[in-house]
Amino acid sequence: MENRSSNVLLCVFLSVLFFLSSDIAGAQDFPTKAITLVNPGGAGGGHDLTARAVTSVAADYLGQPILIKLMPGAGGAIGSDFVAKAPPDGYTLVFGGPGWSSTLPAVEGLSKGPDDLVAVCRINYGKGIIISRPNAPFKNLKEMVEWCKANPGKLVIGTTGPWGGADLAWKVIVKETGIQGKVIPYDGAESVMAVLGGHTDIAIFTIPTCLSHIKAGKLTVLALLDDKRDPILPNAPTGVELVGYDIPYKMWRGVLAPKGTPRPVIDRLAGGFKQMCGNKSVISMIKQFGDDIQYLGPDEFTKVWREEYGTHKELGKFFKK
């Protein structure tokens, strides 16, 4: 009887060893064909430009090209859902972002988040800023909050739609301060144009889109939405400095794979992307977009991603009471 049990255990051990060996062997050969990176956003945006810049040198480090496949729609849910259902072999990936990879799944139960996809790496993120016109009755975020309390409901905010990055940041301010305002949704950078045109009082967007207007003196930065100041805008204080709490707006860009993708394949992909991010031509292209590389490997990125997902989930519960 003991011999029989020992034989069963040995068979189980050998089976596990076989599958582990198969995964490792497969990863050593991976990739043997082109990889598809699905972009759930539109053509020409920050996600698209970043994805194309990084993958332009993929063949040099992975031995195979990475092909960009645009699959926009439903706030990014279409592309994310497509990849989540793909074979977990490393050949179909999605270029993740906070909207379709954190907020939608956390708040609306749509698209796919960290329960359905696994992190490969983060490439970078765009830092958010709160902007207004120079003639606004406030010069920074703290003054804006005080003005709103003295003038309830008068502030007009331009966002990129319900639960978009800008709307989410505004919701954090509302939750923390209790102030209110009139929210008007715009399509992308139109919210910046609305501030310039005097149709709204503030907008929340990334630095590159607003930088030329800031340098020209047409826009004022009320706060930088990051954990430390940015060399590009050294005089812009962070939200934490002004009001004592963090306001999340990190338009990150990262690579995600279907759940169940073998770890050796994830590591192979992550290593390849890390080398791509260190390529001088890629760094130069990213800088031209007004961004920097902020690479994170699978484990670090998973932690950051899950923390963001949890924050957005709690915020969703607060506003759906």
LOFIGU-261267 format. One record per residue (C-alpha): x, y, z; residue in one letter. Coordinates in steps of 0.05 Angstrom, whole numbers, padded with zeros to 5 digits, always signed. Example, Ala and Ser with C-alpha at 12.3 -4.5 7.8 and 13.67 -1.06 7.14 Angstrom:
2
+00246-00090+00156a/+00273-00021+00143s/
***
This chain:
321
+00000+00000+00000m/+00057+00047+00018e/+00092+00030-00048n/+00028+00047-00086r/+00022+00115-00051s/+00095+00129-00064s/+00086+00113-00138n/+00026+00160-00142v/+00065+00216-00110l/+00123+00203-00156l/+00077+00207-00217c/+00047+00273-00193v/+00117+00301-00180f/+00141+00280-00249l/+00079+00309-00282s/+00089+00376-00248v/+00163+00375-00266l/+00145+00359-00338f/+00097+00418-00344f/+00147+00465-00311l/+00201+00442-00357s/+00155+00451-00417s/+00140+00522-00396d/+00214+00539-00387i/+00232+00506-00453a/+00175+00543-00488g/+00199+00609-00459a/+00269+00597-00484q/+00242+00590-00554d/+00192+00646-00547f/+00175+00683-00590p/+00177+00644-00655t/+00128+00690-00692k/+00103+00761-00691a/+00068+00787-00628i/+00004+00828-00631t/-00003+00887-00584l/-00075+00911-00582v/-00086+00985-00569n/-00157+00996-00543p/-00150+01071-00554g/-00154+01111-00618g/-00101+01125-00670a/-00052+01182-00659g/-00063+01190-00585g/-00010+01185-00530g/-00021+01110-00523h/-00015+01098-00597d/+00048+01141-00605l/+00081+01109-00544t/+00065+01038-00567a/+00093+01050-00636r/+00156+01083-00610a/+00173+01027-00562v/+00155+00969-00609t/+00194+01000-00667s/+00256+00964-00641v/+00222+00900-00616a/+00255+00854-00667a/+00324+00876-00642d/+00310+00849-00572y/+00257+00795-00581l/+00277+00769-00649g/+00206+00781-00675q/+00166+00843-00691p/+00108+00869-00648i/+00049+00890-00691l/+00001+00944-00665i/-00072+00928-00674k/-00121+00985-00661l/-00186+00961-00629m/-00221+01024-00601p/-00291+01026-00574g/-00331+01022-00509a/-00280+01062-00471g/-00226+01010-00486g/-00268+00950-00465a/-00271+00919-00534i/-00195+00912-00541g/-00186+00891-00469s/-00240+00838-00474d/-00210+00811-00538f/-00142+00801-00506v/-00169+00771-00442a/-00202+00716-00484k/-00140+00704-00527a/-00096+00642-00516p/-00048+00655-00457p/+00014+00643-00497d/+00045+00713-00499g/+00029+00726-00572y/-00032+00771-00559t/-00022+00829-00511l/-00059+00893-00494v/-00032+00962-00483f/-00064+00978-00417g/-00084+01045-00387g/-00120+01069-00324p/-00187+01079-00358g/-00199+01011-00389w/-00153+00971-00343s/-00171+01000-00274s/-00230+01049-00273t/-00280+01014-00319l/-00272+00945-00287p/-00269+00973-00216a/-00328+01021-00221v/-00373+00994-00277e/-00354+00921-00279g/-00336+00931-00353l/-00271+00918-00391s/-00216+00876-00358k/-00173+00891-00297g/-00122+00855-00254p/-00168+00796-00241d/-00170+00779-00316d/-00103+00802-00342l/-00032+00798-00316v/+00021+00853-00316a/+00081+00848-00361v/+00110+00918-00350c/+00094+00992-00345r/+00126+01036-00398i/+00111+01105-00371n/+00056+01152-00348y/+00033+01222-00365g/+00029+01269-00305k/-00035+01307-00295g/-00043+01381-00281i/-00102+01425-00262i/-00104+01486-00307i/-00141+01552-00309s/-00135+01620-00342r/-00088+01672-00313p/-00147+01718-00298n/-00183+01666-00256a/-00202+01688-00184p/-00153+01635-00157f/-00080+01621-00170k/-00072+01551-00142n/-00113+01490-00120l/-00118+01513-00047k/-00146+01580-00068e/-00193+01546-00117m/-00222+01503-00062v/-00231+01564-00017e/-00264+01603-00074w/-00312+01545-00088c/-00333+01543-00016k/-00348+01618-00018a/-00383+01611-00086n/-00418+01543-00084p/-00436+01512-00151g/-00405+01568-00193k/-00342+01531-00216l/-00347+01501-00286v/-00302+01441-00299i/-00286+01410-00366g/-00272+01335-00364t/-00264+01279-00415t/-00329+01244-00394g/-00357+01206-00335p/-00303+01166-00297w/-00249+01188-00346g/-00182+01208-00316g/-00201+01281-00307a/-00269+01264-00279d/-00239+01215-00230l/-00190+01267-00205a/-00246+01317-00197w/-00287+01266-00158k/-00229+01257-00109v/-00229+01333-00097i/-00304+01332-00086v/-00299+01273-00038k/-00243+01306+00002e/-00271+01377+00005t/-00346+01373-00007g/-00344+01428-00060i/-00389+01424-00121q/-00386+01450-00192g/-00417+01443-00260k/-00383+01387-00299v/-00383+01390-00375i/-00355+01330-00414p/-00311+01343-00475y/-00276+01299-00526d/-00203+01294-00506g/-00162+01358-00510a/-00225+01398-00526e/-00230+01408-00451s/-00165+01448-00454v/-00191+01490-00511m/-00254+01504-00471a/-00212+01535-00415v/-00174+01577-00466l/-00239+01600-00496g/-00269+01619-00429g/-00325+01567-00433h/-00300+01531-00370t/-00259+01552-00309d/-00213+01492-00302i/-00192+01428-00336a/-00149+01369-00316i/-00102+01341-00369f/-00031+01317-00382t/+00029+01364-00386i/+00048+01356-00460p/-00021+01378-00485t/-00019+01442-00444c/+00055+01459-00442l/+00058+01507-00501s/-00002+01546-00474h/+00030+01549-00405i/+00095+01575-00433k/+00057+01627-00474a/+00023+01652-00410g/-00047+01631-00433k/-00057+01579-00379l/-00039+01575-00305t/-00022+01510-00269v/-00063+01505-00205l/-00031+01440-00183a/+00012+01383-00208l/-00021+01315-00196l/+00039+01273-00178d/+00079+01255-00116d/+00135+01303-00132k/+00147+01365-00174r/+00166+01359-00247d/+00229+01391-00276p/+00189+01415-00336i/+00144+01456-00289l/+00189+01467-00228p/+00146+01523-00199n/+00082+01482-00201a/+00067+01454-00131p/+00036+01385-00122t/-00034+01373-00097g/-00004+01344-00033v/+00035+01408-00020e/-00027+01451-00029l/-00084+01412+00002v/-00050+01355+00039g/-00076+01296-00001y/-00059+01260-00066d/-00104+01270-00127i/-00094+01210-00174p/-00083+01226-00247y/-00029+01182-00277k/-00044+01167-00350m/+00000+01104-00349w/+00016+01060-00408r/+00034+00988-00396g/+00034+00919-00427v/-00015+00866-00402l/-00025+00793-00421a/-00082+00743-00414p/-00089+00710-00346k/-00054+00643-00345g/+00005+00665-00388t/+00066+00626-00362p/+00112+00666-00318r/+00174+00649-00360p/+00139+00680-00420v/+00120+00741-00379i/+00192+00749-00357d/+00217+00741-00428r/+00170+00795-00452l/+00186+00841-00393a/+00260+00834-00406g/+00250+00851-00479g/+00209+00912-00464f/+00259+00935-00413k/+00313+00934-00466q/+00267+00970-00515m/+00256+01024-00463c/+00331+01033-00456g/+00341+01043-00530n/+00366+01113-00546k/+00320+01124-00605s/+00259+01102-00565v/+00278+01148-00507i/+00287+01205-00557s/+00218+01193-00588m/+00184+01189-00521i/+00217+01255-00500k/+00190+01287-00563q/+00120+01270-00538f/+00136+01307-00473g/+00142+01243-00432d/+00196+01201-00400d/+00206+01126-00392i/+00184+01101-00323q/+00192+01026-00332y/+00166+00978-00279l/+00174+00902-00282g/+00117+00852-00272p/+00117+00849-00196d/+00125+00924-00183e/+00074+00941-00236f/+00024+00890-00209t/+00028+00923-00140k/+00018+00993-00168v/-00038+00970-00214w/-00076+00933-00159r/-00070+00992-00112e/-00099+01038-00165e/-00155+00988-00180y/-00173+00986-00105g/-00173+01062-00100t/-00219+01069-00159h/-00265+01015-00132k/-00273+01051-00066e/-00286+01117-00102l/-00339+01083-00144g/-00375+01058-00082k/-00373+01127-00051f/-00407+01161-00110f/-00457+01106-00121k/-00485+01108-00050k/
***
